[in-house]
Amino acid sequence: MNKLNFALIGAAGYIAPRHMRAIKDTGNELVCALDPYDGVGIIDSYFPHADFFTEPERFDRHLDKLRRQGQGYVDYVSICSPNYLHDAHIRMAVRNGAHAICEKPVVLNPWNLDSLCELEQESGKNIYTILQLRLHPGIKNLREKVKKGPADKVYDIDLKYITSRGRWYFFSWKGDLQKSGGVATNIGIHFFDMLGWIFGNFKELEVIENSYDRAKGRLVFEKARVNWFLSLNEKDLPGQAIEQGKRTFRSITIEGEEVEFSEGFTDLHTESYREILEGRGFRVSTARPSVEIAQRIRSSRRD
């Protein structure tokens, strides 16, 4: 297969190296990248010959020049920018004749998905999102187990995800509710998508606590009642995590039984890219239920 050309927006971001690795591992080429911050030496580990821009206007112009050199010269634009810019950057990609691959959340509000779906139809270009938990072997096995179980069974689930963040986090765009969507969006949206994928349509929610660094509540799906807790505060880490020097803790119990999926996360972006390039990627419309859940939690903010 011929190499495909990629561009990347948000090259200095935390998640960008996983996208660079996925582009490289799938045998393709990163031809240009954008980030207002120029500390992007990580690019040298993957694509040292990629053009780099700190200004979106010049990056947009460069994409346009490449497109005019040959139809679809940049085949895909990978988007790792701050959450509130995803919508605009997806549009930039499609306007320049490329498919888009966007990190979670693809948008902050469900009504923005409608215009992106229209954009797909108008342009003939696909907009994909990264929902890598759906590709995790342990999660796929759990889904099959639920599908083969009693049709009328409703499971009781406890979800806890604590990922400690330092003071810097709350001074960055991630700590700005209007830019990030808050805790539920930043660290919870993958889990909300996973729960809906396994346990069916979302039915209702209750928000018990919702502040700048933690959120807690109940979710009801067709086949599950979920107590969930999300936190960025290290004080919420359980004793065993602290003793092991870990700053992240995740736990899912179903009917009191722990679901083991602590390993196997490192290559899921590469697997996501393989699925996309084989025509099996998760399109923008797939993200709607999880985006709706996160938005409803955000609108129920309780400080």
N, C-alpha and C positions, 0 to 999 in steps of 0.2 A: 504494500500500500504506500502511495506517495505521502510524503510528509505534509502535514497541515500546518498552516501558519496561525499563531496565536498572538494576541495582545493581552496585556494584563493591567488592570486598574487597581491601585492600592498595593504597590509592590513592597512597601515598608511595613505592611500590616502583619499582625501575628500569624494569620492563617495563610498568607501569600506563599511561603515556602512549600506548603503542601500542594498548592496548585502548580508551582514551578516543577516540583518533583513529578507530579502527575502528568504534566505536559511532556517532560523528558522521558518518563517511564513508558509512555504510550508511543514513543518514537516520533514526536512532533517538535516543532520549533517555536520558541518565543522570539518574535521579531521586534517588539517594542513594549515599553512599560511606562506607567505614569504613577507618580506620587508627589505631593507637595513637599514631602520630607526626602532629602537626598541621601540619607544614610542607608543605602540599599546594596551594600557590598555582597549580600547573599546572592544576588543575581550572578555573580562571577562563578559561583559553585555549580550553576546550571546552564546559563546562557550568557557568557561574557560578551558576545557580539550584539546583544539586543540593544536597540536604540532606547534612550531613556529621556523622559520629559518630566518637569516639575510643574508645568502649566497646562491645564486641560485644553486651553484654546490651541496651543501648539501641537498637543497630542492629537486632538480632533483633526487639525489640518493635516497632520502626518497620515492618519488613517485615510483621509480623503484622497491624498496623493497616491497612496498605495492602491486604493480601490481604482483610481483612474488609470493606473499602470496596467491593470488587468482585473477583470471582473472577479470580485470575491477574493482578492489577494490575501486579506486577513480573513481567515475562515471563522474563527471564534474569538470573542473577547471574554476573558475571565475577569470577574468583578469581585474584588475583595475590599472595597472601599467602605467607609462608615455607613451604617444602615440607612440613614435618611437620604443618602445619595444614590442608592441602588437603582431607584426608578429612573433617574436622570441618566445614569451611566448605561443602563440597559437600552434606553432610547438612543444614546450616542452610538452604541454598538450596532444596533439594527439600522440606524440611519446611514452607517458606513458599510452596509451590505454584509454584516457578520451575524452569526448566531451568538447568543449570549449564554454564559454559564455564570450564575450568580450565587454567591454565598447566602446563607440564611441571615436574616429573614429576607426573602426576595423583595418584599415591601413591608411597610409598617402597618398599613391599613388595608382591609379586605377590598374596599371599593377601588383601590388603585389597581387591583388585579384585573378588573374588567377592561380597562383601557389597554393593558398589556396584552390581554388575549386578543383584543381587536387589532393591536399592532402586529401580532403574529400572523393573523389572517391577511392583513393588508400587505405585509412585506414578504410573506413566504419564508421568513426566518423564524427559527425556533428559539424560545427562551427557556432555559433549563435552570433548575435550582438544585443545590446539594442537600440531599436528605440521606446522609450516609448511614444512619442507624438502620435504615431498611435493608442495608447490604451486610450488616453484621451477622455472622453465622449464628450466634446465640439468639439474636432477636428473630431471625428467620425461622429457627427451630421452634421458638416459642409460638410464633404465629401459626405454624403448622399444627402444633399441639392443641391450640385453642380451636382451630378450624375442625379438628377431628373429635373434639370433646362434645359434651352434651349441648344441643342447640339452644336450650333455654337457660344454660348456666350463666350467671352473672358473678364475676370474680371480684373479690375484695383485694385492693392493691394499695400498697404504701410505696411512694416514690420520694426519695431524698437525694438532693444533689447540692453539695456544698463545694464551692471552688473559691478559695480565699483570694482576695485581691487587696493590694496595698493602697495607700492613700492616693497615689498617682491616678488610680482608676477613676476616682470620683471627680478629678479635675480634668479628665479627658472627655472626649465626646461620648464615651461609653457611660459616663456618669450623668449625662444630660438626657432626661426623659424624652425630650422632643427629638433628639438625634438618634438615640439608641433604642427607644421603646421600653427601657427599664429592665428590671431583673427577669421578668417572665419572658420577654422577647430575647434578651441577650443570651441567657443560659438555659431557658426552658423550652424554646420553641421546637427543638429537635425531639425532645421527649413527648411533647404534646402530639407531634406528628406520628411518632412511633406508637403511642397509645391508641390513636385513632386507626392507624393501619392494622393493628392487631385486634382491637376490641370493637371496631365498628364506629358508626356515626356518633358524633358528639351530641349530647342531649341538653345538659345543663351544667352550670358551675356556681360555686359559692366562694367568695374571697373572704378569708378570715383576717389575713394580715397582708399588707402591701406597702412597703417602704422603699427607701433608696437602696437598701442592701439586702433585703430578704422579702420573700413572699410565701404565702401559705394559703391553702384552700382545699376545696373538694371539686372533683370533676366526675361527671357521669357520662359514660358511653353506653352503647347498646348492650355490651356484654361486660361492663366493668364499672365499679365504684372506686374512685381513686382519691386517696388522701395524699396531697403533694406538698413538698416543702423545698424551696430553693433559697440558697443563701450565698452571699459573697463575703460573709463575716467569719473570720477564723475562729471566733468564739463558739461557733456552732459545730465545729468539728468534733466528732466523737473521740473518746479517749484512745481507742486503738489506732486511729489515724495519727493523732498527735505523737503517740509513743513511737510510731514508725517513721516520724518525720515527714509525713505527707500533708500537703496543703489542699488536697482534693479528696472528696469522699462521695461515692455514688452507691446507691442501694435501691433495688426494686424487690419487694416481696409480694408474692401472689399467694393468697390464702396462708400467709405466714411463712412461706417457703422462699428463700432467697433465690433470685435469678442471677446466675453467674454470667457477667459479660464485662468483667474488668479488663480483659485483654482483647486484642484484635482490632484496636482502633487506628493503628498507625498507617495502614495502607488503604483505608476506606476512600480517601479522595482519589487515589489512583484507580480503584475499582469503579468509583463514580464516573470518572472520565472514560473508562473502557465502556461502560454501559451507554454513556452518551454517544460515543463514537460508533457504537453498534446500533444506534437508533432506539435504545431502550431507556434513555434518560428520563428523569422526572421533570415534566413540563410545568410551566408556571401555575397552571390551574390546579395541579396536585397540592400545592401549598395552602390552598384556601382554608381548610378547616383549622390548621394550626395557627395561621395568621389571625383568623377570627377569634380563636380562644385567647391568644396573647393580647389582642386589641381590647377584648372585653375585660380581661384582668386589669389592663392598664387604665381603662375608664372607671374601674372600681377602686382606684388608688386610695389607700388609707395611710396617712403618715402618722 
